[in-house]
């Protein structure tokens, strides 16, 4: 489930704080396992394109991957593909 270019519009909002577990590879993509911060539809559209914060790092969610189908429940583990947020990139320079 991937985001289109136009969907990464919410990245300027305050980051959503998430609990992260571990990094892993999935179909050639680098993923991060997180706990869903809130309930959302099965496609994850409510979090794709949003800024998230884990620890002191900020990212933007590009896509999600799950082992099961159906709605995503708050606290459910899911995988997210990320890119560094602009704020993170600026602070590291």
PyMOL Python script that loads the backbone (N, CA, C, O; Angstrom):
from pymol import cmd

cmd.read_pdbstr("""\
ATOM      1  N   UNK A   1       0.842  -1.151   0.000  1.00  0.00           N
ATOM      2  CA  UNK A   1       0.000   0.000   0.000  1.00  0.00           C
ATOM      3  C   UNK A   1       0.893   1.221   0.000  1.00  0.00           C
ATOM      4  O   UNK A   1       1.522   1.535   1.011  1.00  0.00           O
ATOM      5  N   UNK A   2       0.955   1.905  -1.113  1.00  0.00           N
ATOM      6  CA  UNK A   2       1.865   3.025  -1.233  1.00  0.00           C
ATOM      7  C   UNK A   2       1.136   4.322  -1.449  1.00  0.00           C
ATOM      8  O   UNK A   2       0.003   4.348  -1.930  1.00  0.00           O
ATOM      9  N   UNK A   3       1.794   5.389  -1.091  1.00  0.00           N
ATOM     10  CA  UNK A   3       1.269   6.729  -1.243  1.00  0.00           C
ATOM     11  C   UNK A   3       1.635   7.276  -2.618  1.00  0.00           C
ATOM     12  O   UNK A   3       2.688   6.950  -3.165  1.00  0.00           O
ATOM     13  N   UNK A   4       0.762   8.102  -3.165  1.00  0.00           N
ATOM     14  CA  UNK A   4       1.087   8.841  -4.374  1.00  0.00           C
ATOM     15  C   UNK A   4       1.793  10.120  -3.981  1.00  0.00           C
ATOM     16  O   UNK A   4       1.795  10.480  -2.804  1.00  0.00           O
ATOM     17  N   UNK A   5       2.396  10.820  -4.935  1.00  0.00           N
ATOM     18  CA  UNK A   5       3.112  12.049  -4.659  1.00  0.00           C
ATOM     19  C   UNK A   5       2.229  13.079  -3.971  1.00  0.00           C
ATOM     20  O   UNK A   5       2.686  13.750  -3.045  1.00  0.00           O
ATOM     21  N   UNK A   6       0.976  13.225  -4.396  1.00  0.00           N
ATOM     22  CA  UNK A   6       0.088  14.224  -3.843  1.00  0.00           C
ATOM     23  C   UNK A   6      -0.364  13.932  -2.432  1.00  0.00           C
ATOM     24  O   UNK A   6      -0.872  14.825  -1.754  1.00  0.00           O
ATOM     25  N   UNK A   7      -0.193  12.701  -1.970  1.00  0.00           N
ATOM     26  CA  UNK A   7      -0.681  12.341  -0.645  1.00  0.00           C
ATOM     27  C   UNK A   7       0.263  12.757   0.471  1.00  0.00           C
ATOM     28  O   UNK A   7      -0.130  12.728   1.637  1.00  0.00           O
ATOM     29  N   UNK A   8       1.486  13.139   0.160  1.00  0.00           N
ATOM     30  CA  UNK A   8       2.421  13.525   1.210  1.00  0.00           C
ATOM     31  C   UNK A   8       2.251  15.023   1.459  1.00  0.00           C
ATOM     32  O   UNK A   8       3.196  15.803   1.344  1.00  0.00           O
ATOM     33  N   UNK A   9       1.018  15.400   1.802  1.00  0.00           N
ATOM     34  CA  UNK A   9       0.695  16.791   2.040  1.00  0.00           C
ATOM     35  C   UNK A   9       0.623  17.104   3.521  1.00  0.00           C
ATOM     36  O   UNK A   9       0.768  18.264   3.906  1.00  0.00           O
ATOM     37  N   UNK A  10       0.403  16.111   4.357  1.00  0.00           N
ATOM     38  CA  UNK A  10       0.231  16.331   5.787  1.00  0.00           C
ATOM     39  C   UNK A  10       1.544  16.340   6.545  1.00  0.00           C
ATOM     40  O   UNK A  10       1.533  16.434   7.772  1.00  0.00           O
ATOM     41  N   UNK A  11       2.665  16.246   5.869  1.00  0.00           N
ATOM     42  CA  UNK A  11       3.952  16.128   6.534  1.00  0.00           C
ATOM     43  C   UNK A  11       4.306  17.370   7.344  1.00  0.00           C
ATOM     44  O   UNK A  11       5.166  17.293   8.221  1.00  0.00           O
ATOM     45  N   UNK A  12       3.666  18.526   7.076  1.00  0.00           N
ATOM     46  CA  UNK A  12       3.947  19.737   7.820  1.00  0.00           C
ATOM     47  C   UNK A  12       3.276  19.770   9.188  1.00  0.00           C
ATOM     48  O   UNK A  12       3.595  20.640   9.998  1.00  0.00           O
ATOM     49  N   UNK A  13       2.363  18.853   9.467  1.00  0.00           N
ATOM     50  CA  UNK A  13       1.683  18.790  10.755  1.00  0.00           C
ATOM     51  C   UNK A  13       2.625  18.249  11.824  1.00  0.00           C
ATOM     52  O   UNK A  13       3.674  17.683  11.515  1.00  0.00           O
ATOM     53  N   UNK A  14       2.239  18.429  13.077  1.00  0.00           N
ATOM     54  CA  UNK A  14       3.039  17.887  14.184  1.00  0.00           C
ATOM     55  C   UNK A  14       3.161  16.376  14.021  1.00  0.00           C
ATOM     56  O   UNK A  14       2.176  15.717  13.689  1.00  0.00           O
ATOM     57  N   UNK A  15       4.345  15.812  14.248  1.00  0.00           N
ATOM     58  CA  UNK A  15       4.531  14.369  14.093  1.00  0.00           C
ATOM     59  C   UNK A  15       3.676  13.565  15.075  1.00  0.00           C
ATOM     60  O   UNK A  15       3.422  14.000  16.198  1.00  0.00           O
ATOM     61  N   UNK A  16       3.245  12.407  14.636  1.00  0.00           N
ATOM     62  CA  UNK A  16       2.522  11.461  15.474  1.00  0.00           C
ATOM     63  C   UNK A  16       3.578  10.617  16.182  1.00  0.00           C
ATOM     64  O   UNK A  16       4.422  10.006  15.527  1.00  0.00           O
ATOM     65  N   UNK A  17       3.538  10.578  17.493  1.00  0.00           N
ATOM     66  CA  UNK A  17       4.511   9.795  18.257  1.00  0.00           C
ATOM     67  C   UNK A  17       4.092   8.322  18.211  1.00  0.00           C
ATOM     68  O   UNK A  17       2.959   7.978  18.546  1.00  0.00           O
ATOM     69  N   UNK A  18       5.028   7.456  17.790  1.00  0.00           N
ATOM     70  CA  UNK A  18       4.740   6.025  17.685  1.00  0.00           C
ATOM     71  C   UNK A  18       5.775   5.222  18.464  1.00  0.00           C
ATOM     72  O   UNK A  18       6.886   5.686  18.721  1.00  0.00           O
ATOM     73  N   UNK A  19       5.382   4.013  18.831  1.00  0.00           N
ATOM     74  CA  UNK A  19       6.288   3.065  19.471  1.00  0.00           C
ATOM     75  C   UNK A  19       6.878   2.186  18.377  1.00  0.00           C
ATOM     76  O   UNK A  19       6.144   1.510  17.656  1.00  0.00           O
ATOM     77  N   UNK A  20       8.200   2.195  18.252  1.00  0.00           N
ATOM     78  CA  UNK A  20       8.880   1.404  17.228  1.00  0.00           C
ATOM     79  C   UNK A  20       9.527   0.176  17.854  1.00  0.00           C
ATOM     80  O   UNK A  20       9.977   0.214  19.000  1.00  0.00           O
ATOM     81  N   UNK A  21       9.570  -0.921  17.083  1.00  0.00           N
ATOM     82  CA  UNK A  21      10.138  -2.173  17.564  1.00  0.00           C
ATOM     83  C   UNK A  21      11.475  -2.509  16.903  1.00  0.00           C
ATOM     84  O   UNK A  21      12.486  -2.635  17.593  1.00  0.00           O
ATOM     85  N   UNK A  22      11.492  -2.653  15.588  1.00  0.00           N
ATOM     86  CA  UNK A  22      12.699  -3.083  14.888  1.00  0.00           C
ATOM     87  C   UNK A  22      12.574  -2.751  13.404  1.00  0.00           C
ATOM     88  O   UNK A  22      11.483  -2.502  12.891  1.00  0.00           O
ATOM     89  N   UNK A  23      13.720  -2.756  12.733  1.00  0.00           N
ATOM     90  CA  UNK A  23      13.765  -2.546  11.279  1.00  0.00           C
ATOM     91  C   UNK A  23      13.847  -3.908  10.598  1.00  0.00           C
ATOM     92  O   UNK A  23      14.385  -4.861  11.161  1.00  0.00           O
ATOM     93  N   UNK A  24      13.305  -3.992   9.377  1.00  0.00           N
ATOM     94  CA  UNK A  24      13.378  -5.228   8.615  1.00  0.00           C
ATOM     95  C   UNK A  24      13.226  -4.910   7.136  1.00  0.00           C
ATOM     96  O   UNK A  24      12.821  -3.807   6.769  1.00  0.00           O
ATOM     97  N   UNK A  25      13.549  -5.876   6.292  1.00  0.00           N
ATOM     98  CA  UNK A  25      13.392  -5.718   4.853  1.00  0.00           C
ATOM     99  C   UNK A  25      12.151  -6.440   4.369  1.00  0.00           C
ATOM    100  O   UNK A  25      11.847  -7.538   4.835  1.00  0.00           O
ATOM    101  N   UNK A  26      11.430  -5.830   3.436  1.00  0.00           N
ATOM    102  CA  UNK A  26      10.219  -6.433   2.874  1.00  0.00           C
ATOM    103  C   UNK A  26      10.139  -6.064   1.402  1.00  0.00           C
ATOM    104  O   UNK A  26       9.978  -4.896   1.049  1.00  0.00           O
ATOM    105  N   UNK A  27      10.252  -7.075   0.546  1.00  0.00           N
ATOM    106  CA  UNK A  27      10.181  -6.863  -0.906  1.00  0.00           C
ATOM    107  C   UNK A  27      11.110  -5.748  -1.375  1.00  0.00           C
ATOM    108  O   UNK A  27      10.729  -4.900  -2.182  1.00  0.00           O
ATOM    109  N   UNK A  28      12.325  -5.765  -0.858  1.00  0.00           N
ATOM    110  CA  UNK A  28      13.342  -4.803  -1.272  1.00  0.00           C
ATOM    111  C   UNK A  28      13.214  -3.425  -0.636  1.00  0.00           C
ATOM    112  O   UNK A  28      13.945  -2.504  -0.998  1.00  0.00           O
ATOM    113  N   UNK A  29      12.294  -3.280   0.306  1.00  0.00           N
ATOM    114  CA  UNK A  29      12.101  -1.993   0.968  1.00  0.00           C
ATOM    115  C   UNK A  29      12.574  -2.094   2.415  1.00  0.00           C
ATOM    116  O   UNK A  29      12.471  -3.153   3.034  1.00  0.00           O
ATOM    117  N   UNK A  30      13.087  -1.000   2.946  1.00  0.00           N
ATOM    118  CA  UNK A  30      13.471  -0.938   4.351  1.00  0.00           C
ATOM    119  C   UNK A  30      12.250  -0.506   5.147  1.00  0.00           C
ATOM    120  O   UNK A  30      11.685   0.561   4.903  1.00  0.00           O
ATOM    121  N   UNK A  31      11.843  -1.342   6.107  1.00  0.00           N
ATOM    122  CA  UNK A  31      10.626  -1.098   6.869  1.00  0.00           C
ATOM    123  C   UNK A  31      10.958  -0.935   8.351  1.00  0.00           C
ATOM    124  O   UNK A  31      12.022  -1.348   8.813  1.00  0.00           O
ATOM    125  N   UNK A  32      10.035  -0.330   9.079  1.00  0.00           N
ATOM    126  CA  UNK A  32      10.130  -0.203  10.523  1.00  0.00           C
ATOM    127  C   UNK A  32       8.829  -0.732  11.110  1.00  0.00           C
ATOM    128  O   UNK A  32       7.745  -0.294  10.722  1.00  0.00           O
ATOM    129  N   UNK A  33       8.932  -1.667  12.038  1.00  0.00           N
ATOM    130  CA  UNK A  33       7.748  -2.191  12.714  1.00  0.00           C
ATOM    131  C   UNK A  33       7.356  -1.214  13.814  1.00  0.00           C
ATOM    132  O   UNK A  33       8.173  -0.864  14.666  1.00  0.00           O
ATOM    133  N   UNK A  34       6.099  -0.776  13.789  1.00  0.00           N
ATOM    134  CA  UNK A  34       5.590   0.150  14.801  1.00  0.00           C
ATOM    135  C   UNK A  34       4.277  -0.381  15.366  1.00  0.00           C
ATOM    136  O   UNK A  34       3.703  -1.335  14.841  1.00  0.00           O
ATOM    137  N   UNK A  35       3.819   0.238  16.420  1.00  0.00           N
ATOM    138  CA  UNK A  35       2.490  -0.028  16.962  1.00  0.00           C
ATOM    139  C   UNK A  35       1.586   1.081  16.427  1.00  0.00           C
ATOM    140  O   UNK A  35       1.901   2.261  16.582  1.00  0.00           O
ATOM    141  N   UNK A  36       0.464   0.716  15.797  1.00  0.00           N
ATOM    142  CA  UNK A  36      -0.460   1.697  15.219  1.00  0.00           C
ATOM    143  C   UNK A  36      -0.901   2.689  16.293  1.00  0.00           C
ATOM    144  O   UNK A  36      -1.377   2.275  17.350  1.00  0.00           O
ATOM    145  N   UNK A  37      -0.751   3.984  16.042  1.00  0.00           N
ATOM    146  CA  UNK A  37      -1.084   4.983  17.056  1.00  0.00           C
ATOM    147  C   UNK A  37      -2.586   5.203  17.228  1.00  0.00           C
ATOM    148  O   UNK A  37      -3.017   5.769  18.233  1.00  0.00           O
ATOM    149  N   UNK A  38      -3.386   4.759  16.255  1.00  0.00           N
ATOM    150  CA  UNK A  38      -4.837   4.910  16.303  1.00  0.00           C
ATOM    151  C   UNK A  38      -5.468   3.943  15.314  1.00  0.00           C
ATOM    152  O   UNK A  38      -4.782   3.391  14.454  1.00  0.00           O
ATOM    153  N   UNK A  39      -6.768   3.740  15.436  1.00  0.00           N
ATOM    154  CA  UNK A  39      -7.490   2.870  14.501  1.00  0.00           C
ATOM    155  C   UNK A  39      -7.601   3.564  13.146  1.00  0.00           C
ATOM    156  O   UNK A  39      -7.724   4.787  13.071  1.00  0.00           O
ATOM    157  N   UNK A  40      -7.557   2.762  12.072  1.00  0.00           N
ATOM    158  CA  UNK A  40      -7.667   3.311  10.709  1.00  0.00           C
ATOM    159  C   UNK A  40      -8.111   2.211   9.771  1.00  0.00           C
ATOM    160  O   UNK A  40      -8.177   1.043  10.156  1.00  0.00           O
ATOM    161  N   UNK A  41      -8.411   2.578   8.553  1.00  0.00           N
ATOM    162  CA  UNK A  41      -8.814   1.613   7.546  1.00  0.00           C
ATOM    163  C   UNK A  41      -7.679   0.680   7.162  1.00  0.00           C
ATOM    164  O   UNK A  41      -6.516   0.945   7.465  1.00  0.00           O
ATOM    165  N   UNK A  42      -8.023  -0.406   6.498  1.00  0.00           N
ATOM    166  CA  UNK A  42      -7.054  -1.442   6.126  1.00  0.00           C
ATOM    167  C   UNK A  42      -5.932  -0.923   5.233  1.00  0.00           C
ATOM    168  O   UNK A  42      -4.827  -1.465   5.252  1.00  0.00           O
ATOM    169  N   UNK A  43      -6.201   0.119   4.452  1.00  0.00           N
ATOM    170  CA  UNK A  43      -5.178   0.634   3.538  1.00  0.00           C
ATOM    171  C   UNK A  43      -4.193   1.584   4.209  1.00  0.00           C
ATOM    172  O   UNK A  43      -3.197   1.970   3.598  1.00  0.00           O
ATOM    173  N   UNK A  44      -4.457   1.966   5.458  1.00  0.00           N
ATOM    174  CA  UNK A  44      -3.544   2.836   6.196  1.00  0.00           C
ATOM    175  C   UNK A  44      -3.503   4.264   5.698  1.00  0.00           C
ATOM    176  O   UNK A  44      -2.565   4.999   6.006  1.00  0.00           O
ATOM    177  N   UNK A  45      -4.507   4.671   4.930  1.00  0.00           N
ATOM    178  CA  UNK A  45      -4.503   6.004   4.330  1.00  0.00           C
ATOM    179  C   UNK A  45      -4.406   7.124   5.368  1.00  0.00           C
ATOM    180  O   UNK A  45      -3.934   8.216   5.052  1.00  0.00           O
ATOM    181  N   UNK A  46      -4.845   6.868   6.596  1.00  0.00           N
ATOM    182  CA  UNK A  46      -4.801   7.897   7.636  1.00  0.00           C
ATOM    183  C   UNK A  46      -3.397   8.193   8.134  1.00  0.00           C
ATOM    184  O   UNK A  46      -3.169   9.229   8.758  1.00  0.00           O
ATOM    185  N   UNK A  47      -2.456   7.300   7.868  1.00  0.00           N
ATOM    186  CA  UNK A  47      -1.081   7.529   8.340  1.00  0.00           C
ATOM    187  C   UNK A  47      -0.107   7.737   7.177  1.00  0.00           C
ATOM    188  O   UNK A  47       0.949   8.343   7.362  1.00  0.00           O
ATOM    189  N   UNK A  48      -0.442   7.248   5.996  1.00  0.00           N
ATOM    190  CA  UNK A  48       0.442   7.439   4.837  1.00  0.00           C
ATOM    191  C   UNK A  48       0.513   8.929   4.518  1.00  0.00           C
ATOM    192  O   UNK A  48      -0.507   9.607   4.402  1.00  0.00           O
ATOM    193  N   UNK A  49       1.734   9.416   4.381  1.00  0.00           N
ATOM    194  CA  UNK A  49       1.959  10.830   4.115  1.00  0.00           C
ATOM    195  C   UNK A  49       2.083  11.673   5.369  1.00  0.00           C
ATOM    196  O   UNK A  49       2.373  12.866   5.282  1.00  0.00           O
ATOM    197  N   UNK A  50       1.870  11.078   6.533  1.00  0.00           N
ATOM    198  CA  UNK A  50       1.956  11.805   7.797  1.00  0.00           C
ATOM    199  C   UNK A  50       3.355  11.696   8.378  1.00  0.00           C
ATOM    200  O   UNK A  50       4.069  10.721   8.142  1.00  0.00           O
ATOM    201  N   UNK A  51       3.734  12.715   9.142  1.00  0.00           N
ATOM    202  CA  UNK A  51       5.008  12.698   9.857  1.00  0.00           C
ATOM    203  C   UNK A  51       4.830  11.898  11.137  1.00  0.00           C
ATOM    204  O   UNK A  51       3.827  12.038  11.836  1.00  0.00           O
ATOM    205  N   UNK A  52       5.818  11.053  11.438  1.00  0.00           N
ATOM    206  CA  UNK A  52       5.813  10.315  12.700  1.00  0.00           C
ATOM    207  C   UNK A  52       7.123  10.579  13.424  1.00  0.00           C
ATOM    208  O   UNK A  52       8.121  10.967  12.817  1.00  0.00           O
ATOM    209  N   UNK A  53       7.100  10.364  14.721  1.00  0.00           N
ATOM    210  CA  UNK A  53       8.286  10.527  15.552  1.00  0.00           C
ATOM    211  C   UNK A  53       8.487   9.262  16.355  1.00  0.00           C
ATOM    212  O   UNK A  53       7.560   8.758  16.988  1.00  0.00           O
ATOM    213  N   UNK A  54       9.700   8.755  16.324  1.00  0.00           N
ATOM    214  CA  UNK A  54      10.068   7.622  17.157  1.00  0.00           C
ATOM    215  C   UNK A  54      11.414   7.959  17.782  1.00  0.00           C
ATOM    216  O   UNK A  54      12.401   8.179  17.080  1.00  0.00           O
ATOM    217  N   UNK A  55      11.440   7.996  19.087  1.00  0.00           N
ATOM    218  CA  UNK A  55      12.652   8.486  19.750  1.00  0.00           C
ATOM    219  C   UNK A  55      12.793   9.958  19.405  1.00  0.00           C
ATOM    220  O   UNK A  55      11.830  10.715  19.532  1.00  0.00           O
ATOM    221  N   UNK A  56      13.953  10.371  18.979  1.00  0.00           N
ATOM    222  CA  UNK A  56      14.175  11.761  18.586  1.00  0.00           C
ATOM    223  C   UNK A  56      14.162  11.930  17.071  1.00  0.00           C
ATOM    224  O   UNK A  56      14.483  13.009  16.572  1.00  0.00           O
ATOM    225  N   UNK A  57      13.800  10.889  16.336  1.00  0.00           N
ATOM    226  CA  UNK A  57      13.832  10.935  14.873  1.00  0.00           C
ATOM    227  C   UNK A  57      12.443  11.175  14.290  1.00  0.00           C
ATOM    228  O   UNK A  57      11.441  10.669  14.794  1.00  0.00           O
ATOM    229  N   UNK A  58      12.413  11.958  13.218  1.00  0.00           N
ATOM    230  CA  UNK A  58      11.161  12.247  12.514  1.00  0.00           C
ATOM    231  C   UNK A  58      11.225  11.679  11.102  1.00  0.00           C
ATOM    232  O   UNK A  58      12.244  11.791  10.421  1.00  0.00           O
ATOM    233  N   UNK A  59      10.139  11.075  10.679  1.00  0.00           N
ATOM    234  CA  UNK A  59      10.035  10.468   9.352  1.00  0.00           C
ATOM    235  C   UNK A  59       8.669  10.796   8.755  1.00  0.00           C
ATOM    236  O   UNK A  59       7.772  11.280   9.445  1.00  0.00           O
ATOM    237  N   UNK A  60       8.531  10.525   7.465  1.00  0.00           N
ATOM    238  CA  UNK A  60       7.232  10.583   6.800  1.00  0.00           C
ATOM    239  C   UNK A  60       6.928   9.169   6.313  1.00  0.00           C
ATOM    240  O   UNK A  60       7.784   8.514   5.718  1.00  0.00           O
ATOM    241  N   UNK A  61       5.711   8.703   6.567  1.00  0.00           N
ATOM    242  CA  UNK A  61       5.296   7.355   6.163  1.00  0.00           C
ATOM    243  C   UNK A  61       5.006   7.355   4.668  1.00  0.00           C
ATOM    244  O   UNK A  61       4.175   8.124   4.186  1.00  0.00           O
ATOM    245  N   UNK A  62       5.700   6.482   3.941  1.00  0.00           N
ATOM    246  CA  UNK A  62       5.538   6.361   2.495  1.00  0.00           C
ATOM    247  C   UNK A  62       4.537   5.256   2.152  1.00  0.00           C
ATOM    248  O   UNK A  62       3.738   5.410   1.229  1.00  0.00           O
ATOM    249  N   UNK A  63       4.577   4.146   2.889  1.00  0.00           N
ATOM    250  CA  UNK A  63       3.667   3.028   2.653  1.00  0.00           C
ATOM    251  C   UNK A  63       3.603   2.171   3.906  1.00  0.00           C
ATOM    252  O   UNK A  63       4.396   2.341   4.832  1.00  0.00           O
ATOM    253  N   UNK A  64       2.642   1.242   3.924  1.00  0.00           N
ATOM    254  CA  UNK A  64       2.540   0.300   5.027  1.00  0.00           C
ATOM    255  C   UNK A  64       2.523  -1.119   4.481  1.00  0.00           C
ATOM    256  O   UNK A  64       2.231  -1.342   3.306  1.00  0.00           O
ATOM    257  N   UNK A  65       2.838  -2.073   5.345  1.00  0.00           N
ATOM    258  CA  UNK A  65       2.746  -3.496   5.003  1.00  0.00           C
ATOM    259  C   UNK A  65       2.223  -4.222   6.233  1.00  0.00           C
ATOM    260  O   UNK A  65       2.629  -3.933   7.358  1.00  0.00           O
ATOM    261  N   UNK A  66       1.314  -5.173   6.005  1.00  0.00           N
ATOM    262  CA  UNK A  66       0.715  -5.920   7.112  1.00  0.00           C
ATOM    263  C   UNK A  66       0.628  -7.391   6.766  1.00  0.00           C
ATOM    264  O   UNK A  66       0.622  -7.769   5.595  1.00  0.00           O
ATOM    265  N   UNK A  67       0.562  -8.212   7.793  1.00  0.00           N
ATOM    266  CA  UNK A  67       0.401  -9.647   7.616  1.00  0.00           C
ATOM    267  C   UNK A  67      -1.069 -10.043   7.505  1.00  0.00           C
ATOM    268  O   UNK A  67      -1.385 -11.100   6.958  1.00  0.00           O
ATOM    269  N   UNK A  68      -1.962  -9.211   8.016  1.00  0.00           N
ATOM    270  CA  UNK A  68      -3.386  -9.548   8.032  1.00  0.00           C
ATOM    271  C   UNK A  68      -4.188  -8.496   7.279  1.00  0.00           C
ATOM    272  O   UNK A  68      -3.670  -7.430   6.946  1.00  0.00           O
ATOM    273  N   UNK A  69      -5.457  -8.803   7.013  1.00  0.00           N
ATOM    274  CA  UNK A  69      -6.315  -7.851   6.314  1.00  0.00           C
ATOM    275  C   UNK A  69      -7.361  -7.303   7.283  1.00  0.00           C
ATOM    276  O   UNK A  69      -7.439  -7.738   8.431  1.00  0.00           O
ATOM    277  N   UNK A  70      -8.145  -6.367   6.825  1.00  0.00           N
ATOM    278  CA  UNK A  70      -9.174  -5.754   7.648  1.00  0.00           C
ATOM    279  C   UNK A  70      -8.687  -4.471   8.267  1.00  0.00           C
ATOM    280  O   UNK A  70      -7.536  -4.079   8.077  1.00  0.00           O
ATOM    281  N   UNK A  71      -9.563  -3.807   9.014  1.00  0.00           N
ATOM    282  CA  UNK A  71      -9.191  -2.528   9.634  1.00  0.00           C
ATOM    283  C   UNK A  71      -7.993  -2.676  10.559  1.00  0.00           C
ATOM    284  O   UNK A  71      -7.765  -3.738  11.138  1.00  0.00           O
ATOM    285  N   UNK A  72      -7.233  -1.600  10.690  1.00  0.00           N
ATOM    286  CA  UNK A  72      -6.090  -1.564  11.597  1.00  0.00           C
ATOM    287  C   UNK A  72      -6.596  -1.042  12.934  1.00  0.00           C
ATOM    288  O   UNK A  72      -7.237   0.007  12.999  1.00  0.00           O
ATOM    289  N   UNK A  73      -6.303  -1.781  14.000  1.00  0.00           N
ATOM    290  CA  UNK A  73      -6.736  -1.393  15.342  1.00  0.00           C
ATOM    291  C   UNK A  73      -5.626  -0.640  16.050  1.00  0.00           C
ATOM    292  O   UNK A  73      -4.447  -0.887  15.799  1.00  0.00           O
ATOM    293  N   UNK A  74      -5.992   0.265  16.922  1.00  0.00           N
ATOM    294  CA  UNK A  74      -5.012   0.998  17.718  1.00  0.00           C
ATOM    295  C   UNK A  74      -4.139   0.006  18.477  1.00  0.00           C
ATOM    296  O   UNK A  74      -4.653  -0.908  19.121  1.00  0.00           O
ATOM    297  N   UNK A  75      -2.829   0.181  18.406  1.00  0.00           N
ATOM    298  CA  UNK A  75      -1.889  -0.703  19.086  1.00  0.00           C
ATOM    299  C   UNK A  75      -1.450  -1.906  18.283  1.00  0.00           C
ATOM    300  O   UNK A  75      -0.542  -2.625  18.700  1.00  0.00           O
ATOM    301  N   UNK A  76      -2.078  -2.145  17.131  1.00  0.00           N
ATOM    302  CA  UNK A  76      -1.717  -3.290  16.279  1.00  0.00           C
ATOM    303  C   UNK A  76      -0.343  -3.073  15.657  1.00  0.00           C
ATOM    304  O   UNK A  76      -0.046  -1.968  15.202  1.00  0.00           O
ATOM    305  N   UNK A  77       0.501  -4.099  15.626  1.00  0.00           N
ATOM    306  CA  UNK A  77       1.788  -3.955  14.946  1.00  0.00           C
ATOM    307  C   UNK A  77       1.596  -3.872  13.430  1.00  0.00           C
ATOM    308  O   UNK A  77       0.778  -4.595  12.861  1.00  0.00           O
ATOM    309  N   UNK A  78       2.346  -2.997  12.793  1.00  0.00           N
ATOM    310  CA  UNK A  78       2.354  -2.919  11.336  1.00  0.00           C
ATOM    311  C   UNK A  78       3.697  -2.380  10.891  1.00  0.00           C
ATOM    312  O   UNK A  78       4.420  -1.758  11.669  1.00  0.00           O
ATOM    313  N   UNK A  79       4.022  -2.622   9.643  1.00  0.00           N
ATOM    314  CA  UNK A  79       5.283  -2.153   9.083  1.00  0.00           C
ATOM    315  C   UNK A  79       5.058  -0.890   8.284  1.00  0.00           C
ATOM    316  O   UNK A  79       4.075  -0.779   7.552  1.00  0.00           O
ATOM    317  N   UNK A  80       5.969   0.067   8.419  1.00  0.00           N
ATOM    318  CA  UNK A  80       5.889   1.298   7.649  1.00  0.00           C
ATOM    319  C   UNK A  80       7.196   1.522   6.905  1.00  0.00           C
ATOM    320  O   UNK A  80       8.282   1.326   7.451  1.00  0.00           O
ATOM    321  N   UNK A  81       7.072   1.931   5.661  1.00  0.00           N
ATOM    322  CA  UNK A  81       8.226   2.362   4.873  1.00  0.00           C
ATOM    323  C   UNK A  81       8.331   3.863   5.085  1.00  0.00           C
ATOM    324  O   UNK A  81       7.328   4.572   5.009  1.00  0.00           O
ATOM    325  N   UNK A  82       9.528   4.347   5.349  1.00  0.00           N
ATOM    326  CA  UNK A  82       9.709   5.737   5.748  1.00  0.00           C
ATOM    327  C   UNK A  82      10.693   6.471   4.867  1.00  0.00           C
ATOM    328  O   UNK A  82      11.512   5.865   4.176  1.00  0.00           O
ATOM    329  N   UNK A  83      10.598   7.789   4.906  1.00  0.00           N
ATOM    330  CA  UNK A  83      11.662   8.651   4.405  1.00  0.00           C
ATOM    331  C   UNK A  83      11.905   9.688   5.491  1.00  0.00           C
ATOM    332  O   UNK A  83      10.980  10.047   6.220  1.00  0.00           O
ATOM    333  N   UNK A  84      13.123  10.169   5.607  1.00  0.00           N
ATOM    334  CA  UNK A  84      13.440  11.183   6.623  1.00  0.00           C
ATOM    335  C   UNK A  84      12.627  12.427   6.331  1.00  0.00           C
ATOM    336  O   UNK A  84      12.477  12.818   5.173  1.00  0.00           O
ATOM    337  N   UNK A  85      12.097  13.056   7.380  1.00  0.00           N
ATOM    338  CA  UNK A  85      11.333  14.297   7.174  1.00  0.00           C
ATOM    339  C   UNK A  85      12.306  15.427   6.922  1.00  0.00           C
ATOM    340  O   UNK A  85      13.484  15.333   7.267  1.00  0.00           O
ATOM    341  N   UNK A  86      11.808  16.506   6.315  1.00  0.00           N
ATOM    342  CA  UNK A  86      12.650  17.670   6.045  1.00  0.00           C
ATOM    343  C   UNK A  86      13.244  18.249   7.317  1.00  0.00           C
ATOM    344  O   UNK A  86      14.399  18.674   7.326  1.00  0.00           O
ATOM    345  N   UNK A  87      12.459  18.268   8.400  1.00  0.00           N
ATOM    346  CA  UNK A  87      12.954  18.797   9.679  1.00  0.00           C
ATOM    347  C   UNK A  87      14.145  17.986  10.164  1.00  0.00           C
ATOM    348  O   UNK A  87      15.119  18.544  10.669  1.00  0.00           O
ATOM    349  N   UNK A  88      14.065  16.663  10.011  1.00  0.00           N
ATOM    350  CA  UNK A  88      15.151  15.780  10.430  1.00  0.00           C
ATOM    351  C   UNK A  88      16.390  16.022   9.578  1.00  0.00           C
ATOM    352  O   UNK A  88      17.508  16.052  10.092  1.00  0.00           O
ATOM    353  N   UNK A  89      16.186  16.195   8.261  1.00  0.00           N
ATOM    354  CA  UNK A  89      17.296  16.406   7.344  1.00  0.00           C
ATOM    355  C   UNK A  89      17.987  17.735   7.631  1.00  0.00           C
ATOM    356  O   UNK A  89      19.213  17.825   7.570  1.00  0.00           O
ATOM    357  N   UNK A  90      17.186  18.790   7.950  1.00  0.00           N
ATOM    358  CA  UNK A  90      17.768  20.108   8.220  1.00  0.00           C
ATOM    359  C   UNK A  90      18.567  20.092   9.508  1.00  0.00           C
ATOM    360  O   UNK A  90      19.629  20.711   9.577  1.00  0.00           O
ATOM    361  N   UNK A  91      18.076  19.391  10.546  1.00  0.00           N
ATOM    362  CA  UNK A  91      18.756  19.404  11.832  1.00  0.00           C
ATOM    363  C   UNK A  91      20.034  18.578  11.821  1.00  0.00           C
ATOM    364  O   UNK A  91      20.900  18.774  12.673  1.00  0.00           O
ATOM    365  N   UNK A  92      20.167  17.665  10.879  1.00  0.00           N
ATOM    366  CA  UNK A  92      21.368  16.826  10.842  1.00  0.00           C
ATOM    367  C   UNK A  92      22.489  17.458  10.046  1.00  0.00           C
ATOM    368  O   UNK A  92      23.589  16.905  10.007  1.00  0.00           O
ATOM    369  N   UNK A  93      22.252  18.614   9.399  1.00  0.00           N
ATOM    370  CA  UNK A  93      23.239  19.231   8.536  1.00  0.00           C
ATOM    371  C   UNK A  93      24.083  20.255   9.160  1.00  0.00           C
ATOM    372  O   UNK A  93      24.947  20.830   8.498  1.00  0.00           O
TER     373      UNK A  93
END
""", "prot")
cmd.dss("prot")
cmd.show_as("cartoon", "prot")
cmd.util.cbc("prot")
cmd.orient("prot")
